[in-house]
Amino acid sequence: MVRLGLKHTSNKYPEWLDLLLQSKFFMPCLNLNHEELRRGEINVFCIDCKICICQHCFATPMHTGHKQLQIRRYMYRDVVKIDDMQKLMNCSHVMPYTLNSAKVVLLNPRPQAAKPPTKLNETGPNCMRCERILVGQNRYCSIACKVLYESENNGCDAFELSQIEKMEMEMEMDNNNADMISSTGSVHSNENNNSFNNLDEYNSPFQLNLKPKMMHKRKGVPRRSPFF
């Protein structure tokens, strides 16, 4: 069973989350009085005390008013309801599963046998952290992979990183376009100025060499010659 902790990665996530992802559930309760009781297995995580306990332990006065997280089993894996976990952290883009009509997410990734990649692996979506095959538009297979990936990337997930890179590329393209427009405008301006200068140079000598009469010569009024 793979356990992914958050120690020495980032201060963004609370300590209880690190302990939650490393805890083992559905073991017999350490309290001997609860061991033989129905639902006496460890399936509750007390967020305030940062320990995993059974439901009977959580019902004692010691945990009155504390926040709890109910752990469930799906295909022999520890899962939590998305609605419960979403109150504590952002669970977006984590692949959900359906358990008794409720949406749940894995705490830790499923074990995956090492094998050469297939066409499905290459074309389908994969977990950003462990590269396990996903379904739909999801980017993480479990809470642990999402948390670890964001911790390793300064708190940004894959979508945020791609958006930042896209914005940087767009800004760079805008700057390049602005430089091109500026340089093109300067070239056209210089060409126009040179054209006007050449026109002046072409016309000026001709106009200076003409006499005033030639420049302002007009045809006179025609007069009919007399018959006698």
C-alpha positions as CSV (number, residue, x, y, z in Angstrom):
1,M,0.0,0.0,0.0
2,V,1.4,3.3,-1.1
3,R,1.3,6.2,1.4
4,L,2.2,9.7,0.3
5,G,3.0,12.2,3.0
6,L,3.5,15.9,2.8
7,K,6.4,16.4,5.1
8,H,9.2,18.8,3.9
9,T,7.1,19.8,0.8
10,S,5.0,22.9,1.6
11,N,3.5,24.9,4.4
12,K,0.3,25.6,2.4
13,Y,-1.5,22.5,3.7
14,P,-2.2,21.8,7.4
15,E,-0.5,19.1,9.4
16,W,-3.7,17.1,9.9
17,L,-3.9,16.5,6.1
18,D,-0.4,15.0,6.1
19,L,-1.4,12.7,9.0
20,L,-4.7,11.8,7.3
21,L,-3.0,10.6,4.2
22,Q,-0.5,8.5,6.2
23,S,-3.1,6.9,8.5
24,K,-4.3,3.3,8.2
25,F,-8.1,2.8,8.7
26,F,-10.4,-0.1,9.2
27,M,-8.1,-1.6,11.8
28,P,-9.5,-2.7,15.2
29,C,-9.9,0.1,17.7
30,L,-7.1,0.4,20.3
31,N,-9.8,0.8,23.0
32,L,-10.5,-2.8,24.1
33,N,-14.0,-1.8,25.2
34,H,-14.8,-0.9,21.6
35,E,-13.0,-3.7,19.8
36,E,-15.9,-6.1,20.0
37,L,-18.6,-3.6,19.4
38,R,-20.4,-3.2,16.1
39,R,-18.6,-0.6,14.0
40,G,-15.7,-0.8,16.3
41,E,-13.2,-0.4,13.5
42,I,-11.2,2.8,13.0
43,N,-13.0,4.8,10.3
44,V,-13.1,8.3,11.6
45,F,-10.4,11.0,11.6
46,C,-10.6,13.7,14.2
47,I,-9.3,16.9,12.6
48,D,-8.9,18.8,15.9
49,C,-7.0,15.9,17.6
50,K,-5.3,14.8,14.4
51,I,-5.9,11.1,15.1
52,C,-7.9,8.3,13.6
53,I,-10.4,6.7,15.9
54,C,-13.6,4.6,15.8
55,Q,-17.1,6.1,15.9
56,H,-17.5,5.1,19.6
57,C,-14.4,7.0,20.5
58,F,-15.6,10.1,18.7
59,A,-18.9,10.0,20.6
60,T,-17.1,10.4,23.9
61,P,-16.9,13.9,25.6
62,M,-13.3,14.2,24.7
63,H,-14.2,14.9,21.1
64,T,-17.3,17.0,21.6
65,G,-17.5,19.8,19.1
66,H,-14.5,18.5,17.1
67,K,-14.5,18.3,13.3
68,Q,-14.5,14.7,11.9
69,L,-14.0,13.1,8.5
70,Q,-15.8,9.9,7.9
71,I,-13.6,7.4,6.0
72,R,-15.3,4.8,3.7
73,R,-14.2,1.8,1.6
74,Y,-14.4,1.6,-2.1
75,M,-12.8,-1.4,-3.9
76,Y,-10.7,-2.0,-0.8
77,R,-9.4,1.6,-0.9
78,D,-9.9,4.4,1.6
79,V,-12.2,7.1,0.2
80,V,-14.1,10.2,1.5
81,K,-17.2,11.9,0.3
82,I,-16.5,14.9,-2.0
83,D,-19.0,17.0,-0.1
84,D,-17.3,16.3,3.2
85,M,-13.7,16.9,1.9
86,Q,-14.7,19.9,-0.1
87,K,-15.5,21.7,3.2
88,L,-11.8,21.3,4.2
89,M,-9.9,21.7,0.9
90,N,-10.4,22.2,-2.8
91,C,-11.1,18.8,-4.4
92,S,-11.6,20.0,-8.0
93,H,-10.1,17.9,-10.8
94,V,-9.7,14.8,-8.6
95,M,-11.4,11.8,-10.3
96,P,-14.6,10.9,-8.5
97,Y,-16.2,7.5,-8.0
98,T,-19.8,6.6,-7.1
99,L,-20.4,4.8,-3.8
100,N,-24.1,4.2,-2.8
101,S,-25.2,7.1,-5.0
102,A,-22.6,9.4,-3.4
103,K,-19.5,10.8,-5.1
104,V,-16.3,9.9,-3.3
105,V,-12.6,10.4,-4.0
106,L,-9.5,8.3,-3.1
107,L,-7.2,9.5,-0.3
108,N,-4.2,7.8,-1.8
109,P,-3.5,6.4,-5.3
110,R,-4.3,2.9,-6.3
111,P,-1.3,0.5,-6.6
112,Q,-0.3,0.1,-10.2
113,A,1.8,-2.7,-11.7
114,A,4.7,-1.6,-13.7
115,K,4.1,-2.3,-17.4
116,P,5.0,-0.8,-20.7
117,P,2.7,2.1,-21.8
118,T,-0.1,1.2,-24.3
119,K,-1.9,3.3,-26.8
120,L,-4.5,4.0,-24.2
121,N,-1.9,5.3,-21.8
122,E,-0.5,7.6,-24.4
123,T,-3.8,9.0,-25.7
124,G,-5.9,9.1,-22.6
125,P,-5.6,11.5,-19.7
126,N,-3.1,10.7,-16.9
127,C,-2.6,11.8,-13.4
128,M,-0.3,14.8,-13.2
129,R,1.6,13.2,-10.3
130,C,1.7,9.5,-10.7
131,E,0.6,9.2,-14.4
132,R,-2.1,6.7,-13.7
133,I,-4.9,6.5,-16.3
134,L,-7.8,8.8,-15.7
135,V,-11.3,9.2,-17.1
136,G,-12.8,12.4,-18.4
137,Q,-11.3,15.9,-17.8
138,N,-9.8,15.0,-14.4
139,R,-6.1,15.7,-13.6
140,Y,-5.5,13.7,-10.4
141,C,-6.3,10.2,-9.3
142,S,-6.4,11.0,-5.6
143,I,-6.2,13.7,-2.9
144,A,-2.6,12.8,-2.2
145,C,-1.5,13.3,-5.8
146,K,-3.3,16.6,-6.1
147,V,-1.8,17.9,-2.8
148,L,1.7,16.7,-3.6
149,Y,1.7,18.1,-7.2
150,E,0.5,21.5,-6.0
151,S,3.1,21.5,-3.2
152,E,5.9,20.7,-5.7
153,N,4.7,23.6,-7.9
154,N,4.3,26.4,-5.4
155,G,0.7,25.9,-4.8
156,C,-0.4,25.9,-8.4
157,D,-2.2,23.0,-10.1
158,A,-1.8,21.9,-13.7
159,F,-4.6,24.1,-14.9
160,E,-3.3,27.2,-13.2
161,L,0.2,26.6,-14.5
162,S,-1.1,26.2,-18.0
163,Q,-3.1,29.4,-17.7
164,I,0.0,31.3,-16.4
165,E,2.1,30.0,-19.3
166,K,-0.6,30.9,-21.7
167,M,-0.8,34.4,-20.4
168,E,2.9,34.8,-20.5
169,M,3.0,33.6,-24.1
170,E,0.1,36.0,-25.1
171,M,1.9,38.9,-23.4
172,E,5.1,38.1,-25.2
173,M,3.2,37.9,-28.5
174,D,1.5,41.3,-27.9
175,N,4.9,42.9,-27.1
176,N,6.4,41.4,-30.3
177,N,3.4,42.6,-32.4
178,A,3.7,46.1,-30.9
179,D,7.4,46.2,-31.7
180,M,6.7,45.1,-35.3
181,I,3.9,47.7,-35.7
182,S,6.2,50.4,-34.3
183,S,9.1,49.4,-36.6
184,T,6.8,49.1,-39.6
185,G,5.3,52.5,-39.0
186,S,8.8,54.0,-38.8
187,V,9.8,52.5,-42.1
188,H,6.6,53.7,-43.8
189,S,7.2,57.2,-42.3
190,N,10.7,57.3,-43.6
191,E,9.7,56.1,-47.0
192,N,7.0,58.8,-47.3
193,N,9.4,61.5,-46.2
194,N,11.9,60.3,-48.7
195,S,9.3,60.2,-51.4
196,F,8.3,63.8,-50.7
197,N,11.9,64.9,-50.6
198,N,12.6,63.2,-53.9
199,L,9.5,64.9,-55.4
200,D,10.7,68.3,-54.2
201,E,14.1,67.6,-55.6
202,Y,12.6,66.7,-58.9
203,N,10.3,69.6,-59.2
204,S,12.5,72.4,-57.7
205,P,15.2,72.8,-60.4
206,F,12.6,72.8,-63.2
207,Q,10.5,75.4,-61.5
208,L,13.5,77.6,-60.8
209,N,14.7,77.6,-64.4
210,L,11.3,78.7,-65.9
211,K,10.8,82.4,-66.5
212,P,7.8,84.1,-64.9
213,K,6.1,84.5,-68.3
214,M,6.3,80.8,-69.1
215,M,5.0,79.9,-65.7
216,H,2.0,82.3,-65.9
217,K,1.4,82.4,-69.7
218,R,-2.3,82.5,-70.6
219,K,-3.9,82.4,-74.1
220,G,-5.4,85.7,-75.2
221,V,-9.0,86.4,-76.3
222,P,-9.4,85.5,-80.0
223,R,-10.4,88.4,-82.3
224,R,-11.8,88.1,-85.8
225,S,-9.8,89.9,-88.5
226,P,-11.7,92.6,-90.4
227,F,-13.1,91.9,-94.0
228,F,-11.8,95.3,-95.3
